[in-house]
Amino acid sequence: MDNLNPSEISQIIKDRINNLETSSQESNEGRLYFYRMVSREFMD
């Protein structure tokens, strides 16, 4: 594999980010999990 210069690496990363499928769905799953962990810590 050829060595890449920083600008080539940056361009590859930008291209990959631009090609990702994004979703704007809101989710509470992480918040609920965090709340349960914090609540459990204070209840014990």
C-alpha positions in Angstrom: 0.0 0.0 0.0 1.3 3.5 -0.9 1.9 6.0 1.8 -0.7 8.7 1.8 -0.1 12.3 2.6 -2.3 14.1 5.2 -4.5 15.8 2.6 -5.2 12.5 0.8 -6.2 10.9 4.2 -8.4 13.9 5.0 -10.2 13.6 1.6 -10.8 9.8 2.1 -12.3 10.5 5.5 -14.5 13.3 4.1 -15.7 11.0 1.2 -16.6 8.2 3.6 -18.5 10.5 5.9 -20.4 12.0 3.0 -21.3 8.5 1.8 -22.7 7.3 5.2 -26.4 7.0 5.4 -27.7 9.3 8.1 -30.9 9.1 10.1 -32.5 11.8 12.2 -34.7 9.5 14.2 -34.9 10.4 17.8 -34.2 7.7 20.3 -34.5 7.7 24.1 -32.9 4.3 24.5 -29.5 5.6 25.7 -31.1 8.1 28.0 -33.3 5.5 29.7 -30.3 3.1 30.1 -28.2 5.9 31.7 -31.1 6.9 34.0 -31.5 3.3 35.2 -27.8 3.0 35.9 -27.6 6.3 37.8 -30.8 5.5 39.7 -29.5 2.1 40.7 -26.2 3.6 41.9 -28.0 6.0 44.3 -30.6 3.4 45.5 -27.9 0.9 46.7 
